[in-house]
Amino acid sequence: MGVVTTLATRLAQAVAVLVTVSFLVYLLLDLLPGDAAEQLVGPAYDLTTEERAQRVQEERVRLGLDRPLIVRYLEWMGGMLTGSLGRSVRGNPIGTLIGDRLGVSLEIAIVSVIVALVLSVAIALVVHASRWDWLAKFSQAASSAFIIIPQFYLAFLLVLVFSVWLGVLPSIGFTPFSENPSKHVLGLILPVTTLVLPQVATYMPYLVSGLRSSSTTPMAIAAAARGITQRRLLLAHLLPNGILPTISMAGIVMGNLLGNMVIIEFAFSIPGIGSLLLRGIGDQDLLLVSTLVVVIAAVFVISSILTDLIYALVDPRLRKVSK
């Protein structure tokens, strides 16, 4: 019952967060100087000032920008609820634009999270089991370095080494899996690596600390006294308890990951949600940018709820409370 109550509470909070975010984003974008009509008309050097102003006003009427803000917001929200997302200022259906690109962004994000968690657990287990001080210090220094390095600069370094100097990986572009599977996988390596390294650097301290704390518990000491193998002690006793702080951290990392996707997609010319968001900002496309921000916020909220559910399922103390 406790898990069900927690889920219902989080879903209610998620709805409130999404409504608040959608209104604030719509309001702030509308307050920016200029609008989509200005961008569409452009400088228009062949027109007089009066003719250009008339052309801009005609575009505002066509795009519906002449109506009150609250009317446009409610109409947009109604379209969001019914699945009718409208069209961008370039005339493309927003639902189609997002649908074509969301899969690309989610693929890169999900693959990077899985790879980062597997690597983090493997490295933390090696560091804990080895008992070598130099290895623990080296992993700590490497973690600090990858957290400090900006991701755009990290992407530049990876491209410089593996694309320019070694020439073994493509530097930009995205090839669908259906067209060329091998080229698709090769094209994912650099952007995924750029996202994985900071994630591993973030998870590592929590995992190592969790393993060390778990090894001093009475349960772990008693298990070791019974003579079980080091491998079984790590995997069956220490890891399930030591990974709990990392699960909590994963929800926060997912939020940072969504923001970093904009940088990664720009750096590697990937046609995902991040690059579409940058294009919408450049066009001052209020509907497109607002919809994308809500989609990104929804993904973050869903990942946060899933993190809480996984934590509740993994932590035996919470399972007992829920019964």
TAWOHU-V702114 format. One record per pair of residues at least 4 apart in sequence whose C-alpha atoms are under 8 Angstrom apart, sorted by the first residue. I is the first residue (numbers start at 1). J is the second residue. Records with the same first field share a line. If there is no record, write none. Layout:
# TAWOHU-V702114
I = J + J
This chain:
# TAWOHU-V702114
1 = 5 + 322 + 323
2 = 6 + 321 + 322 + 323
3 = 7 + 309 + 312 + 322
4 = 8
5 = 9
6 = 10
7 = 11 + 305 + 309
8 = 12
9 = 13
10 = 14 + 305
11 = 15 + 305
12 = 16
13 = 17
14 = 18 + 298 + 301
15 = 19
16 = 20
17 = 21
18 = 22 + 294 + 297 + 298
19 = 23
20 = 24
21 = 25 + 294 + 297
22 = 26 + 290 + 291 + 293 + 294
23 = 27 + 73
24 = 28
25 = 29 + 290 + 293
26 = 30 + 73 + 286 + 290
27 = 31 + 69
28 = 32
29 = 286
30 = 35 + 69 + 286
34 = 38 + 39 + 284
35 = 39 + 284 + 285
36 = 40 + 60 + 89 + 283 + 284 + 285 + 286
37 = 41 + 56 + 57 + 59 + 60 + 63
38 = 42 + 56
39 = 283 + 284
40 = 59 + 89 + 283
41 = 52 + 55 + 56 + 59
44 = 52
47 = 51 + 52
48 = 52
49 = 53
50 = 54
51 = 55
52 = 56
53 = 57
54 = 58
55 = 59
56 = 60
57 = 61
58 = 62
59 = 63
60 = 64 + 65 + 66
61 = 65 + 66
63 = 89
64 = 72
65 = 72
67 = 71 + 72
68 = 72
69 = 73
70 = 74
71 = 75
72 = 76
73 = 77
74 = 78
75 = 79
76 = 80 + 85 + 287
77 = 81
78 = 82
79 = 83 + 84 + 85 + 86
80 = 84 + 85
83 = 95
84 = 95
85 = 93 + 94 + 95 + 291
86 = 93 + 94 + 95 + 287
87 = 91 + 92 + 93 + 94 + 287 + 288
88 = 92 + 93 + 94 + 285 + 287 + 288
89 = 283 + 285
92 = 96 + 97
93 = 97
94 = 98 + 288
95 = 99
96 = 100
97 = 101
98 = 102 + 273 + 292
99 = 103
100 = 104
101 = 105 + 271 + 272 + 273 + 276
102 = 106 + 272 + 273
103 = 107 + 272
104 = 108 + 271 + 272 + 273
105 = 109 + 261 + 272 + 273 + 274
106 = 110
107 = 111
108 = 112 + 188 + 191 + 192
109 = 113 + 192 + 195 + 257 + 258 + 261
110 = 114
111 = 115 + 192
112 = 116 + 192 + 193 + 195 + 196
113 = 117 + 196 + 199
114 = 118
115 = 119 + 196
116 = 120 + 196 + 197 + 199 + 200
117 = 121 + 200 + 203
118 = 122
119 = 123 + 200
120 = 124 + 200 + 203 + 204 + 207
121 = 125 + 204 + 207
122 = 126
123 = 127 + 204
124 = 128 + 204 + 207 + 208
125 = 129 + 208 + 234
126 = 130
127 = 131 + 132 + 135 + 136 + 208
128 = 136 + 208 + 211 + 212
131 = 136
132 = 136
133 = 137
134 = 138
135 = 139
136 = 140
137 = 141
138 = 142
139 = 143
140 = 144 + 204 + 205
141 = 145
142 = 146 + 201
143 = 147 + 198 + 200 + 201 + 202 + 204 + 205
144 = 148 + 201
145 = 149
146 = 197 + 198 + 201
147 = 198 + 201 + 202
149 = 153 + 154
150 = 154
151 = 155 + 194 + 195 + 260 + 263 + 264
152 = 156 + 263 + 264 + 267
153 = 157
154 = 158 + 194
155 = 159 + 190 + 191 + 194 + 264 + 267
156 = 160 + 267
157 = 161
158 = 162 + 163 + 190 + 194
159 = 163 + 164 + 171 + 190
160 = 164 + 165
161 = 165 + 166
162 = 166 + 167 + 168 + 169
163 = 167 + 168 + 169 + 170 + 171
169 = 186 + 187 + 189 + 190
170 = 186 + 187
171 = 187 + 190 + 268
172 = 187 + 267 + 268 + 269 + 270
173 = 187 + 268 + 269 + 270
174 = 184 + 187 + 188 + 269 + 270 + 271
175 = 179 + 180 + 183 + 184 + 187
176 = 180 + 181 + 184
177 = 181 + 182 + 183 + 184 + 185
180 = 184
181 = 185
182 = 186
183 = 187
184 = 188
185 = 189
187 = 191
188 = 192
189 = 193
190 = 194
191 = 195 + 264 + 265 + 268
192 = 196
193 = 197
194 = 198 + 264
195 = 199 + 257 + 260 + 264
196 = 200
197 = 201
198 = 202
199 = 203 + 253
200 = 204
201 = 205
202 = 206
203 = 207 + 246 + 249 + 250
204 = 208
205 = 209
206 = 210 + 243 + 245 + 246
207 = 211 + 242 + 243 + 245 + 246
208 = 212 + 242
209 = 213 + 242
210 = 214 + 241 + 242 + 243 + 244 + 245
211 = 215 + 238 + 239 + 241 + 242 + 243
212 = 216 + 242
213 = 217 + 242
214 = 220 + 237 + 238 + 239 + 241 + 242
215 = 220 + 221 + 238
216 = 220 + 221
217 = 221
218 = 222
219 = 223 + 237
220 = 224 + 233 + 237 + 238
221 = 225
222 = 226
223 = 227 + 228 + 233
224 = 228 + 229 + 233
228 = 232 + 233
229 = 233
230 = 234
231 = 235
232 = 236 + 237
233 = 237 + 238
234 = 238 + 239
235 = 239 + 240
236 = 240
237 = 241
238 = 242
239 = 243
240 = 244 + 314
241 = 315
242 = 246
243 = 247
244 = 248 + 311 + 314 + 315
245 = 249
246 = 250
247 = 251 + 307 + 310 + 311
248 = 252 + 307 + 308 + 311
249 = 253
250 = 254 + 307
251 = 255 + 303 + 304 + 307
252 = 256 + 304
253 = 257
254 = 258 + 300 + 303
255 = 259 + 300
256 = 260
257 = 261
258 = 262 + 296 + 300
259 = 263
260 = 264
261 = 265 + 274
262 = 266 + 273 + 274 + 275 + 277 + 278
263 = 267 + 274
264 = 268 + 270
265 = 269 + 270 + 271 + 272 + 274 + 275
266 = 270 + 274 + 275
269 = 275
270 = 275
271 = 275 + 276
272 = 276
273 = 277 + 292
274 = 278
275 = 279
276 = 280
277 = 281 + 288 + 289 + 292
278 = 282
279 = 283
280 = 284 + 285 + 286 + 288 + 289
281 = 285 + 289
284 = 289
285 = 289
286 = 290
287 = 291
288 = 292
289 = 293
290 = 294
291 = 295
292 = 296
293 = 297
294 = 298
295 = 299
296 = 300
297 = 301
298 = 302
299 = 303
300 = 304
301 = 305
302 = 306
303 = 307
304 = 308
305 = 309
306 = 310
307 = 311
308 = 312
309 = 313
310 = 314
311 = 315
312 = 316 + 318 + 319
313 = 318 + 319
314 = 319
315 = 319
316 = 320
317 = 321
318 = 322
319 = 323
